[in-house]
Amino acid sequence: MGFPLESWDAAFADIGMFVGADGGAGWYTAIAVVMYIVIIVVGNNDEQEKYNKHK
Amino acid sequence: MEEQIAAVIAQAQVTNTFFAEAYYFLTIPLMLLIHVGFLSYEMGATRVKNVLSSGIKNLLAFAFTIVTFYFFGWWFYWALPTGFTGTEGYMAISGIAYANAIALPWGESAQYMGPNMGDHASGVFWGAFALFAATTASIASGALIERIQTAGFVILAIVLGSFAWIIAAAWGWHADGWLVTRWGFHDFGAAGCVHAVAGFFALGVLINLGPRVGKFNEDGSANHIAGHNMMATVIGLLLIIVGFFGFLMACIILPGEAWSWYGGEGTTIYGTPMTLSALGFNIVLAASSGIIGAWIMTKDPFWMMSGALAGIIAVASGLDIYFGSTVIIIATVAGMIIKPCADWLEARGIDDAVGAVTIHGTIGVFGMVVLGILASGYPALGAFAPEDAATISFTGQLMSAGVMFLMGFVPGYVVSLLLKSVGMLRVPDAVQVLGLDTVKVPAQAFPEGMSSSDSEA
């Protein structure tokens, strides 16, 4: 964490500034992917429970 | 003086860059109107007892497709134009190495998948394509209403929106795509990679999903299951037409940028010349003619608005090069044939609740093939192409249409079969009779009163 650039001018040059520009972008992606797999699994389990009440 | 000229040129370039960025950015909210339309259209076509479940399904198709298109869908488009081998194409803007460099949200590629002061194009291109992807997923959604499980549907939407259509687009909607370079395939408005793929994906799913409870009688005859709000459906379809303007204007490659084909003229994604002005003629003529064709055959407002959609899809492949009167003829015929085609499918036990297989699948194929007849011999790629590059042809369009059919039908059928085997595809019949909203939605569509006559809720 912490601002990775050394000057305000650098924020307008090349890539510029964004959270993850210092190389951490991949970690954010990995966390997001795991989150979404969990969401689909939890969502499906929740749905099946509702259907099972009517079988 | 030279310095002043250089300064003016530099400033003009900045203006051009920001215009191009704004142009593609604004296609995104326009395309979101397609989803406003889908939401209204599908919820209107659903019975009261299932209204919110249809809405939720629609919203999730959009949402999950967008997110997964960011994770991996965009990568497929750039990696696979030459085929599953992922080799680099003639224009050197394709292949696995290229896709790894620009289309992955991690590593060195991440700079092109987020804010970047040196990049005024990647995000807006990605955004436009992501909306194309979400549109594709939503097309299949309507056919499956009132009996598909939500989580299972989300998985199908991800497969369609971030895998099947985008690979078809890599092959047929990319200057390095093998359908284009080898067979001269031309499909300006994505009748193939969006509409045909989505329509036949829905068909593959419908075969495994089965019909709604009460749709067919024991003798095979079909009952019409009316939606609860025809007004919402018809208005929704017209909103989809509005959103189509955003979709089709996003199909143009603007001039004057590093990523443009030419400095001074707009082109299709294949680098062949075209103008936005051509779309000004052809989109409205197509929609209007489709409405009229469907009116003369059905007198039904649902089919008339579906005719508008079918009219545009029927000419989408050649929207860049068709003459206005040609558009009128093709789109009118498309409007006339959608109801007979839908009836043909229903007679074979397929319960397509909104005619999506016909309007998008059948008409998508019709449109691709008609272009092969009318534009045979026209160049498929721009002036940069090798001299022996394939041109548009009837056989090229026909074979490519076959590929689009398979790219939709096979994943739709296989994935839905897998979901069915693990009990994630079809809502139990008892729940269908009771109503999906009662069972799984913690809200009511009409809390002050409005219920399905056939609900036990």
Interface residues (C-beta under 8 A of the other chain):
Chain A: A11 F12 A13 D14 I15 G16 M17 F18 G20 A21 A25 G26 Y28 T29 A30 A32 V33 Y36 I40 G43 N44 E47 Q48 K50 Y51 K53 H54 K55
Chain B: F64 V67 T68 F71 P105 W106 G107 A110 Q111 M113 G114 P115 N116 M117 G118 Q149 T150 A151 G152 V154 I155 G423 M424 V427 P428 A430 V431 L434 V439 K440
